[in-house]
Amino acid sequence: MTMAAGRKTKDAREGGFLWNAFYKYLAGPATTDNAIEGVTPEARAAWERDLAARKEWSRRQRERKRAEREGRRGAA
């Protein structure tokens, strides 16, 4: 029996404390929590207006596509 057979081996993908901290705080996926915190009120208002405009555009596109599908169904 080898020495390694008696103890549980660690999966290489688990990493260690330093690797996990590095990944979480420096190299990990981007997060959007409080993404616009700390900016000026004007910048926040502009961001909210832009977001509302994008949502409205998406809604209009969905309605347009739905109308096209219903138009094809009625013509067929």
WOHU-V451705 format. One record per residue. N is the residue number from 0. PSI is psi in whole degrees, 0 to 359 (none if undefined). Layout:
N|PSI, N|PSI
//
This chain:
0|128, 1|167, 2|323, 3|338, 4|333, 5|341, 6|157, 7|130, 8|148, 9|139, 10|135, 11|334, 12|344, 13|327, 14|192, 15|189, 16|311, 17|317, 18|316, 19|319, 20|316, 21|312, 22|316, 23|318, 24|339, 25|316, 26|359, 27|180, 28|150, 29|146, 30|156, 31|11, 32|124, 33|40, 34|331, 35|18, 36|138, 37|359, 38|171, 39|154, 40|325, 41|318, 42|320, 43|317, 44|319, 45|319, 46|317, 47|322, 48|317, 49|317, 50|316, 51|319, 52|320, 53|319, 54|320, 55|317, 56|316, 57|319, 58|316, 59|321, 60|319, 61|318, 62|319, 63|314, 64|321, 65|317, 66|320, 67|317, 68|317, 69|325, 70|320, 71|322, 72|319, 73|327, 74|336, 75|none
//
